Amino acid sequence: MAVLPILRWPDPRLATRCEPVHDVAEVSQLVRDMFETMYDAPGRGLAAPQVGVLKRLFVMDCTWKEGEKTPIAMINPVIMAVERRYEVMEEGCLSIPGILTPISRPVAVTVQWTAPSGEIHMNDFDGFEARCIQHEFDHLQGMVTFDHLSPEDRARAETAYEEAGA
């Protein structure tokens, strides 16, 4: 396994919509490397475009910092349904280090995905897991947290990021 370099905004690959994974076996090493990279960063989610691979896949583990690892790799995820109730929370991003942005997101989602084993799964997620999934899914669509902000808030966040020397 290897720790991969994480792209930083404004790398244009972070603004690129990703292609589906056609052969799950071809990304098995990438999944392992992405988990190692995410834990090393240390983050709770990491999408393939953040390591320069423009494929529809991300890894996440929302509980490992509290002591129990619950790793999930989602290949070709599809958000099937979202809760109508929204919540605003500050989000950080490994590709935009040091910057927290307030993002409004549905509090729950239903997701279908392919696991690294090739099995198709569908499950409901809420709370922080739902937020993490939506954040990583955004990366697969070519979006970062800045894309959720008003033009004025985005300009302020970009300036703060640039001033932080990222």
Backbone as a chain_set.jsonl record, in Angstrom:
{"seq": "MAVLPILRWPDPRLATRCEPVHDVAEVSQLVRDMFETMYDAPGRGLAAPQVGVLKRLFVMDCTWKEGEKTPIAMINPVIMAVERRYEVMEEGCLSIPGILTPISRPVAVTVQWTAPSGEIHMNDFDGFEARCIQHEFDHLQGMVTFDHLSPEDRARAETAYEEAGA", "coords": {"N": [[0.852, -1.181, 0.0], [0.283, 2.356, -0.413], [0.842, 5.778, 0.433], [-0.778, 8.288, -1.147], [-0.253, 11.323, -3.056], [-2.255, 14.146, -2.263], [-4.35, 16.109, -4.175], [-4.5, 19.657, -4.399], [-6.829, 22.326, -4.262], [-6.582, 25.004, -6.551], [-6.488, 22.824, -8.45], [-7.246, 21.682, -11.679], [-8.306, 19.121, -12.062], [-9.899, 18.632, -9.91], [-12.218, 19.851, -10.57], [-13.433, 18.322, -12.426], [-15.793, 16.168, -13.838], [-16.195, 12.796, -12.946], [-15.509, 9.577, -14.47], [-17.345, 6.474, -14.81], [-16.435, 3.474, -12.998], [-15.491, 0.608, -14.646], [-14.461, -1.924, -14.293], [-14.247, -3.449, -11.399], [-12.162, -4.88, -10.214], [-9.909, -3.66, -11.229], [-9.536, -1.4, -9.686], [-8.881, -2.174, -7.143], [-6.336, -2.054, -5.824], [-6.031, 0.711, -5.809], [-8.152, 1.445, -4.093], [-7.22, 0.394, -1.635], [-4.878, 1.932, -1.346], [-6.032, 4.465, -1.208], [-7.467, 4.34, 1.211], [-5.286, 4.119, 2.991], [-4.064, 6.587, 2.489], [-6.118, 8.377, 3.257], [-6.391, 7.816, 6.039], [-3.828, 8.548, 6.846], [-3.84, 11.282, 6.343], [-4.907, 13.332, 8.369], [-8.029, 12.136, 7.436], [-11.631, 11.781, 6.991], [-12.879, 10.998, 4.775], [-12.249, 10.37, 1.298], [-11.997, 11.072, -2.059], [-11.559, 9.629, -5.318], [-10.789, 11.557, -7.389], [-9.372, 13.356, -5.838], [-6.916, 12.266, -5.535], [-5.998, 12.341, -8.03], [-7.197, 10.552, -9.8], [-9.626, 10.118, -12.082], [-12.127, 8.732, -11.575], [-15.266, 7.242, -10.578], [-15.377, 6.852, -7.496], [-15.068, 6.545, -3.981], [-13.663, 6.577, -0.647], [-14.436, 6.113, 2.808], [-14.513, 6.678, 6.355], [-16.147, 7.246, 9.016], [-15.927, 6.978, 11.751], [-13.419, 6.286, 12.763], [-11.703, 8.065, 14.086], [-12.72, 8.197, 16.589], [-12.083, 5.791, 17.589], [-13.132, 3.292, 16.666], [-12.885, 1.539, 13.709], [-14.688, 1.848, 10.724], [-14.587, 1.253, 7.823], [-15.645, 2.14, 4.54], [-15.903, 1.571, 1.12], [-17.024, 3.078, -1.737], [-17.962, 2.394, -4.908], [-18.845, 3.692, -7.997], [-21.086, 5.186, -6.863], [-24.551, 6.025, -6.307], [-26.782, 8.459, -5.425], [-29.802, 7.78, -4.266], [-32.017, 8.796, -2.931], [-32.905, 11.662, -0.966], [-33.227, 13.198, 2.227], [-35.769, 15.524, 3.087], [-35.265, 17.394, 4.98], [-32.867, 19.763, 5.974], [-29.532, 20.594, 7.09], [-27.168, 22.907, 8.3], [-23.717, 22.778, 8.415], [-20.26, 23.234, 9.26], [-17.776, 22.368, 6.95], [-14.745, 20.706, 6.264], [-12.03, 20.071, 3.976], [-9.792, 17.789, 2.523], [-8.498, 18.617, 0.248], [-8.612, 21.306, 0.374], [-7.098, 22.447, 2.575], [-7.295, 23.632, 5.956], [-9.436, 25.367, 5.729], [-12.725, 25.955, 6.655], [-16.043, 25.604, 5.633], [-19.418, 26.714, 5.722], [-21.969, 24.513, 4.942], [-25.078, 23.656, 3.587], [-26.889, 20.737, 3.782], [-28.87, 17.785, 2.977], [-30.096, 15.86, 5.736], [-30.138, 13.114, 5.654], [-29.523, 10.318, 3.483], [-30.145, 7.979, 0.829], [-28.226, 5.509, -0.578], [-26.864, 3.793, -3.368], [-24.347, 1.506, -4.262], [-21.358, -0.04, -5.552], [-19.407, -2.441, -3.973], [-15.897, -3.088, -3.21], [-15.711, -5.847, -3.467], [-17.383, -6.407, -5.509], [-20.033, -6.699, -5.025], [-23.358, -5.368, -5.04], [-24.705, -2.763, -3.135], [-27.214, -1.209, -1.099], [-28.142, 1.369, 1.011], [-29.352, 3.257, 3.834], [-28.24, 6.331, 5.136], [-27.458, 8.575, 7.779], [-26.96, 11.702, 9.572], [-23.56, 12.453, 10.322], [-22.382, 10.577, 8.592], [-24.054, 10.695, 6.316], [-23.542, 13.313, 5.512], [-20.796, 13.167, 4.939], [-20.81, 11.334, 2.794], [-22.213, 12.863, 0.873], [-20.436, 14.983, 0.545], [-18.134, 13.684, -0.492], [-19.288, 12.574, -2.776], [-19.859, 14.9, -4.172], [-17.256, 15.545, -5.043], [-16.933, 13.632, -7.038], [-18.575, 14.646, -8.921], [-17.212, 16.798, -9.749], [-17.121, 18.934, -8.014], [-16.294, 21.178, -5.319], [-16.186, 22.27, -1.858], [-16.276, 25.085, -1.988], [-17.947, 25.539, -4.146], [-20.506, 25.498, -3.186], [-21.019, 27.886, -2.026], [-22.174, 31.311, -1.772], [-21.414, 33.88, -4.221], [-20.072, 36.02, -2.887], [-19.35, 34.898, -0.366], [-17.787, 32.816, -1.296], [-15.655, 34.187, -2.511], [-14.498, 35.334, -0.219], [-13.742, 32.991, 1.167], [-11.941, 31.828, -0.656], [-9.97, 33.797, -0.686], [-9.112, 33.671, 1.986], [-8.043, 31.092, 1.964], [-5.949, 31.382, 0.104], [-4.419, 33.305, 1.438], [-3.63, 31.831, 3.597], [-1.588, 30.47, 2.625], [-1.785, 28.167, 1.157]], "CA": [[0.0, 0.0, 0.0], [1.057, 3.584, -0.534], [0.186, 7.055, 0.679], [-0.792, 9.028, -2.405], [-0.351, 12.781, -2.895], [-3.615, 14.687, -2.362], [-4.402, 17.337, -4.966], [-5.008, 20.854, -3.731], [-7.562, 23.295, -5.054], [-7.529, 24.899, -7.657], [-6.117, 21.857, -9.486], [-8.418, 21.513, -12.544], [-8.886, 17.78, -11.95], [-10.933, 18.679, -8.867], [-13.421, 20.417, -11.179], [-13.766, 17.437, -13.54], [-16.745, 15.091, -13.55], [-15.504, 11.517, -13.062], [-16.043, 8.49, -15.294], [-17.653, 5.26, -14.038], [-15.496, 2.357, -12.935], [-16.078, -0.499, -15.403], [-13.939, -3.18, -13.776], [-13.961, -3.238, -9.98], [-10.861, -5.465, -9.909], [-8.85, -2.723, -11.627], [-9.358, -0.336, -8.695], [-8.694, -2.752, -5.807], [-5.142, -1.469, -5.201], [-6.335, 2.124, -5.581], [-8.98, 1.526, -2.881], [-6.331, 0.188, -0.478], [-4.015, 3.117, -1.232], [-6.851, 5.611, -0.787], [-7.688, 4.218, 2.662], [-4.042, 4.462, 3.676], [-3.894, 8.029, 2.323], [-7.131, 9.052, 4.071], [-6.027, 7.688, 7.456], [-2.591, 9.288, 7.058], [-4.035, 12.719, 6.099], [-5.93, 12.31, 8.619], [-9.376, 12.556, 7.055], [-12.722, 10.815, 7.175], [-13.324, 10.621, 3.443], [-11.326, 10.734, 0.232], [-12.525, 10.692, -3.37], [-10.514, 9.328, -6.303], [-10.197, 12.722, -8.053], [-8.46, 14.046, -4.928], [-5.587, 11.682, -5.726], [-5.702, 12.453, -9.451], [-7.825, 9.482, -10.576], [-10.947, 10.651, -12.419], [-13.067, 7.61, -11.548], [-16.357, 7.412, -9.615], [-15.116, 6.02, -6.341], [-14.53, 7.197, -2.796], [-13.57, 5.801, 0.584], [-14.779, 6.908, 3.992], [-14.582, 6.033, 7.658], [-16.601, 8.363, 9.845], [-15.8, 6.694, 13.192], [-12.094, 5.84, 13.164], [-11.055, 9.006, 15.003], [-13.263, 7.915, 17.913], [-11.537, 4.526, 18.044], [-13.599, 2.104, 15.957], [-12.839, 1.716, 12.264], [-15.833, 1.368, 9.937], [-14.273, 1.683, 6.458], [-16.558, 1.837, 3.439], [-15.482, 2.028, -0.202], [-18.174, 3.151, -2.635], [-17.611, 2.467, -6.317], [-20.011, 4.102, -8.789], [-22.237, 5.452, -5.994], [-25.695, 6.789, -6.796], [-27.669, 8.897, -4.348], [-31.135, 7.402, -4.726], [-33.012, 9.647, -2.279], [-32.399, 12.551, 0.076], [-34.189, 13.702, 3.209], [-36.187, 16.909, 2.789], [-34.768, 18.248, 6.06], [-31.475, 20.155, 5.752], [-28.798, 21.12, 8.232], [-25.935, 23.598, 7.941], [-22.546, 22.461, 9.24], [-18.999, 23.584, 8.633], [-17.066, 21.23, 6.372], [-13.371, 20.847, 5.818], [-11.725, 19.229, 2.808], [-8.368, 17.511, 2.421], [-7.966, 19.349, -0.905], [-8.651, 22.741, 0.707], [-6.766, 22.362, 3.999], [-7.326, 24.818, 6.802], [-10.611, 26.191, 5.473], [-14.032, 25.373, 6.957], [-17.109, 26.356, 4.981], [-20.754, 26.256, 6.11], [-22.67, 23.903, 3.818], [-26.4, 23.101, 3.878], [-27.074, 19.443, 3.111], [-29.891, 16.914, 3.557], [-29.601, 15.148, 6.921], [-30.108, 11.674, 5.393], [-29.501, 9.923, 2.076], [-30.141, 6.56, 0.464], [-27.173, 5.37, -1.579], [-26.559, 2.486, -3.953], [-22.971, 1.491, -4.714], [-20.682, -1.321, -5.696], [-18.295, -2.63, -3.038], [-14.714, -3.65, -3.872], [-15.953, -7.274, -3.728], [-18.255, -6.5, -6.674], [-21.427, -6.758, -4.578], [-24.132, -4.13, -5.061], [-25.308, -2.46, -1.838], [-28.041, -0.015, -0.961], [-28.327, 1.596, 2.436], [-29.7, 4.599, 4.299], [-27.239, 6.932, 6.01], [-27.875, 9.868, 8.316], [-25.954, 12.388, 10.364], [-22.261, 12.752, 9.728], [-22.141, 9.688, 7.452], [-24.764, 11.247, 5.154], [-22.802, 14.509, 5.099], [-19.539, 12.72, 4.336], [-21.139, 10.765, 1.481], [-22.547, 13.943, -0.055], [-19.205, 15.73, 0.29], [-17.299, 12.896, -1.406], [-20.035, 12.473, -4.031], [-19.606, 16.174, -4.872], [-15.964, 15.445, -5.739], [-17.121, 12.827, -8.251], [-19.288, 15.521, -9.851], [-16.334, 17.921, -10.067], [-17.442, 20.053, -7.13], [-15.649, 21.302, -4.01], [-17.029, 23.019, -0.918], [-16.437, 26.461, -2.461], [-19.035, 25.597, -5.126], [-21.782, 25.619, -2.469], [-21.083, 29.203, -1.406], [-22.57, 32.471, -2.579], [-20.203, 34.495, -4.798], [-19.361, 36.821, -1.89], [-18.734, 33.99, 0.605], [-16.732, 32.081, -1.997], [-14.504, 35.084, -2.655], [-13.87, 35.433, 1.102], [-13.115, 31.7, 1.48], [-10.779, 31.675, -1.535], [-8.946, 34.732, -0.206], [-8.568, 33.105, 3.233], [-7.223, 29.95, 1.575], [-4.723, 31.887, -0.511], [-3.634, 33.986, 2.48], [-3.093, 30.804, 4.502], [-0.402, 29.943, 1.983], [-2.02, 26.844, 0.591]], "C": [[0.894, 1.24, 0.0], [0.197, 4.782, -0.16], [0.347, 7.876, -0.594], [-0.803, 10.531, -2.145], [-1.801, 13.233, -3.11], [-3.554, 16.007, -3.12], [-4.974, 18.473, -4.136], [-5.744, 21.723, -4.738], [-6.6, 24.429, -5.371], [-7.117, 23.934, -8.775], [-7.343, 21.561, -10.351], [-9.048, 20.12, -12.486], [-9.969, 17.729, -10.888], [-12.245, 19.251, -9.396], [-13.908, 19.566, -12.356], [-14.725, 16.345, -13.08], [-16.072, 13.75, -13.861], [-16.264, 10.504, -13.903], [-16.357, 7.287, -14.418], [-16.484, 4.273, -14.049], [-16.164, 1.191, -13.654], [-15.627, -1.859, -14.896], [-13.473, -2.953, -12.345], [-12.573, -3.771, -9.619], [-9.716, -4.502, -10.229], [-8.591, -1.633, -10.593], [-9.083, -0.88, -7.29], [-7.457, -2.183, -5.109], [-5.366, 0.01, -4.906], [-7.159, 2.294, -4.307], [-8.103, 1.373, -1.641], [-5.438, 1.414, -0.255], [-4.8, 4.339, -0.757], [-7.173, 5.532, 0.701], [-6.433, 4.609, 3.425], [-3.809, 5.975, 3.625], [-4.858, 8.796, 3.215], [-6.76, 9.0, 5.553], [-4.776, 8.496, 7.78], [-2.829, 10.797, 7.064], [-4.227, 13.594, 7.352], [-7.316, 12.859, 8.281], [-10.389, 11.477, 7.341], [-13.309, 10.37, 5.844], [-12.311, 11.089, 2.422], [-11.891, 10.196, -1.073], [-11.371, 10.524, -4.355], [-9.956, 10.58, -6.999], [-9.239, 13.502, -7.144], [-7.05, 13.467, -4.981], [-5.272, 11.577, -7.219], [-6.293, 11.369, -10.333], [-9.273, 9.885, -10.838], [-11.962, 9.525, -12.624], [-14.065, 7.818, -10.416], [-16.174, 6.426, -8.451], [-14.636, 6.887, -5.193], [-14.481, 6.213, -1.639], [-13.937, 6.718, 1.736], [-14.727, 6.026, 5.233], [-14.887, 7.14, 8.656], [-16.353, 8.158, 11.333], [-14.378, 6.425, 13.655], [-11.404, 6.784, 14.147], [-11.564, 8.842, 16.429], [-12.85, 6.527, 18.402], [-11.969, 3.286, 17.297], [-13.602, 2.37, 14.461], [-14.074, 1.079, 11.621], [-15.622, 1.8, 8.479], [-15.323, 1.232, 5.446], [-15.942, 2.398, 2.158], [-16.702, 1.969, -1.105], [-17.691, 3.377, -4.061], [-18.899, 2.729, -7.098], [-21.242, 4.371, -7.91], [-23.307, 6.275, -6.698], [-26.524, 7.176, -5.582], [-29.091, 8.732, -4.859], [-32.221, 8.309, -4.155], [-32.316, 10.5, -1.231], [-33.549, 12.979, 0.98], [-34.548, 15.14, 2.838], [-35.7, 17.899, 3.84], [-33.279, 18.499, 5.857], [-30.86, 20.66, 7.048], [-27.524, 21.785, 7.703], [-24.86, 23.199, 8.94], [-21.302, 22.928, 8.502], [-18.31, 22.313, 8.169], [-15.65, 21.635, 6.025], [-13.158, 19.908, 4.645], [-10.222, 19.032, 2.739], [-7.721, 18.237, 1.246], [-7.988, 20.86, -0.713], [-8.313, 22.846, 2.198], [-6.832, 23.707, 4.71], [-8.547, 25.695, 6.642], [-11.874, 25.393, 5.804], [-15.091, 26.244, 6.308], [-18.46, 25.814, 5.426], [-21.524, 25.769, 4.881], [-24.008, 23.355, 4.314], [-26.57, 21.82, 3.073], [-28.252, 18.7, 3.74], [-29.3, 16.102, 4.708], [-29.534, 13.64, 6.723], [-30.145, 11.424, 3.888], [-29.645, 8.405, 1.965], [-29.177, 6.426, -0.704], [-27.091, 3.929, -2.069], [-25.136, 2.565, -4.481], [-22.489, 0.059, -4.896], [-19.523, -1.347, -4.711], [-17.092, -3.17, -3.798], [-14.844, -5.143, -4.185], [-16.781, -7.49, -4.99], [-19.725, -6.565, -6.319], [-22.076, -5.378, -4.649], [-24.791, -3.971, -3.695], [-26.236, -1.268, -1.978], [-28.319, 0.136, 0.525], [-28.724, 3.046, 2.677], [-28.611, 5.07, 5.254], [-27.798, 8.247, 6.527], [-26.722, 10.489, 9.086], [-24.674, 12.63, 9.603], [-21.948, 11.85, 8.541], [-22.815, 10.214, 6.188], [-24.031, 12.472, 4.614], [-21.512, 14.108, 4.384], [-19.786, 12.156, 2.94], [-21.42, 11.874, 0.477], [-21.317, 14.763, -0.42], [-18.338, 14.981, -0.726], [-17.972, 12.733, -2.769], [-19.854, 13.755, -4.847], [-18.298, 16.114, -5.65], [-16.102, 14.661, -7.043], [-17.847, 13.616, -9.334], [-18.43, 16.708, -10.279], [-16.601, 19.148, -9.223], [-16.598, 19.993, -5.855], [-16.542, 22.163, -3.128], [-17.264, 24.455, -1.37], [-17.627, 26.601, -3.41], [-20.411, 25.718, -4.484], [-22.006, 27.021, -1.905], [-21.617, 30.264, -2.363], [-21.294, 33.087, -3.156], [-19.385, 35.295, -3.768], [-18.644, 35.924, -0.878], [-17.6, 33.192, -0.034], [-15.482, 32.941, -2.123], [-13.759, 35.211, -1.329], [-13.119, 34.139, 1.44], [-11.871, 31.48, 0.619], [-9.635, 32.576, -1.082], [-8.302, 34.188, 1.063], [-7.653, 31.915, 2.923], [-5.896, 30.413, 0.987], [-3.826, 32.564, 0.515], [-3.018, 32.995, 3.445], [-1.865, 30.129, 3.879], [-0.547, 28.56, 1.416], [-1.619, 26.863, -0.84]], "O": [[2.072, 1.19, 0.354], [-1.01, 4.803, -0.403], [1.461, 8.124, -1.055], [-1.312, 10.971, -1.114], [-2.481, 12.762, -4.021], [-2.802, 16.91, -2.754], [-5.83, 18.262, -3.277], [-5.348, 21.843, -5.898], [-5.831, 24.799, -4.483], [-7.381, 24.214, -9.944], [-8.392, 21.217, -9.807], [-10.218, 19.965, -12.833], [-10.861, 16.882, -10.949], [-13.277, 19.145, -8.733], [-14.695, 20.029, -13.181], [-14.497, 15.684, -12.066], [-15.454, 13.59, -14.914], [-17.487, 10.562, -14.031], [-15.71, 7.089, -13.39], [-15.67, 4.245, -14.971], [-17.287, 0.821, -13.313], [-16.345, -2.846, -15.056], [-12.432, -2.34, -12.11], [-11.88, -3.17, -8.799], [-8.676, -4.529, -9.572], [-7.533, -1.003, -10.618], [-9.058, -0.104, -6.334], [-7.519, -1.861, -3.923], [-4.935, 0.506, -3.865], [-6.888, 3.2, -3.519], [-8.234, 2.148, -0.694], [-5.266, 1.873, 0.874], [-4.284, 5.153, 0.009], [-7.155, 6.554, 1.386], [-6.509, 5.353, 4.403], [-3.398, 6.572, 4.621], [-4.461, 9.764, 3.864], [-6.809, 10.018, 6.244], [-4.671, 9.066, 8.865], [-2.091, 11.526, 7.727], [-3.632, 14.671, 7.323], [-7.719, 13.91, 8.779], [-10.064, 10.407, 7.857], [-14.143, 9.466, 5.798], [-11.602, 12.072, 2.637], [-12.222, 9.016, -1.181], [-10.341, 11.188, -4.242], [-8.742, 10.662, -7.188], [-8.382, 14.235, -7.639], [-6.098, 14.101, -4.525], [-4.389, 10.82, -7.622], [-5.929, 11.268, -11.504], [-10.063, 9.981, -9.899], [-12.565, 9.388, -13.688], [-13.764, 8.48, -9.422], [-16.738, 5.332, -8.437], [-13.89, 7.846, -5.396], [-15.146, 5.177, -1.639], [-13.774, 7.936, 1.659], [-14.875, 4.806, 5.165], [-13.996, 7.875, 9.083], [-16.552, 9.09, 12.112], [-14.149, 6.342, 14.861], [-10.597, 6.336, 14.962], [-10.918, 9.293, 17.375], [-13.221, 6.125, 19.504], [-11.233, 2.3, 17.291], [-14.243, 3.311, 13.994], [-14.448, -0.053, 11.924], [-16.383, 2.615, 7.958], [-15.816, 0.106, 5.49], [-15.514, 3.551, 2.116], [-17.343, 0.925, -1.223], [-17.095, 4.406, -4.379], [-19.914, 2.067, -6.882], [-22.321, 3.844, -8.181], [-23.016, 7.103, -7.56], [-26.922, 6.314, -4.798], [-29.53, 9.444, -5.762], [-33.23, 8.563, -4.813], [-31.283, 10.12, -0.68], [-34.693, 13.104, 0.542], [-33.707, 15.881, 2.329], [-35.722, 19.109, 3.613], [-32.516, 17.568, 5.6], [-31.555, 21.091, 7.967], [-26.887, 21.283, 6.777], [-25.061, 23.272, 10.152], [-21.289, 23.01, 7.273], [-18.261, 21.314, 8.888], [-15.39, 22.744, 5.559], [-13.998, 19.055, 4.355], [-9.459, 19.988, 2.878], [-6.509, 18.449, 1.251], [-7.452, 21.606, -1.533], [-9.145, 23.283, 2.993], [-6.485, 24.753, 4.162], [-8.683, 26.686, 7.359], [-12.068, 24.289, 5.296], [-15.049, 27.469, 6.413], [-18.645, 24.599, 5.505], [-21.708, 26.506, 3.912], [-24.065, 22.673, 5.338], [-26.419, 21.811, 1.851], [-28.599, 18.949, 4.895], [-28.136, 15.704, 4.658], [-28.932, 12.945, 7.542], [-30.716, 12.203, 3.125], [-29.311, 7.659, 2.886], [-29.292, 7.141, -1.7], [-27.229, 2.98, -1.297], [-24.75, 3.569, -5.081], [-23.12, -0.902, -4.457], [-18.751, -0.393, -4.624], [-17.242, -3.661, -4.917], [-14.158, -5.648, -5.074], [-16.878, -8.612, -5.488], [-20.58, -6.495, -7.201], [-21.445, -4.361, -4.362], [-25.365, -4.92, -3.16], [-26.064, -0.428, -2.862], [-28.68, -0.822, 1.209], [-28.475, 3.931, 1.858], [-28.121, 4.299, 6.08], [-28.518, 8.95, 5.818], [-25.656, 9.892, 9.235], [-24.68, 12.962, 8.418], [-21.319, 12.294, 7.581], [-22.221, 10.187, 5.11], [-23.915, 12.647, 3.401], [-21.184, 14.661, 3.334], [-19.049, 12.469, 2.005], [-20.921, 11.833, -0.648], [-21.17, 15.189, -1.566], [-17.864, 15.567, -1.699], [-17.299, 12.752, -3.8], [-19.714, 13.701, -6.069], [-18.232, 16.578, -6.788], [-15.458, 14.992, -8.039], [-17.748, 13.295, -10.518], [-18.868, 17.533, -11.081], [-16.343, 20.272, -9.652], [-16.238, 18.917, -5.377], [-17.535, 22.72, -3.594], [-18.35, 24.992, -1.155], [-18.248, 27.662, -3.474], [-21.387, 26.013, -5.174], [-23.074, 27.306, -1.363], [-21.526, 30.134, -3.583], [-20.205, 32.845, -2.635], [-18.155, 35.25, -3.779], [-17.475, 36.151, -0.563], [-16.581, 32.926, 0.603], [-14.373, 32.47, -1.87], [-12.529, 35.2, -1.307], [-11.994, 34.184, 1.939], [-10.855, 30.994, 1.116], [-8.473, 32.169, -1.092], [-7.08, 34.235, 1.206], [-6.607, 31.755, 3.552], [-4.839, 29.888, 1.339], [-2.605, 32.414, 0.468], [-1.988, 33.284, 4.053], [-1.194, 29.322, 4.522], [0.44, 27.853, 1.214], [-1.731, 25.846, -1.525]]}, "num_chains": 1, "name": "protein.A"}
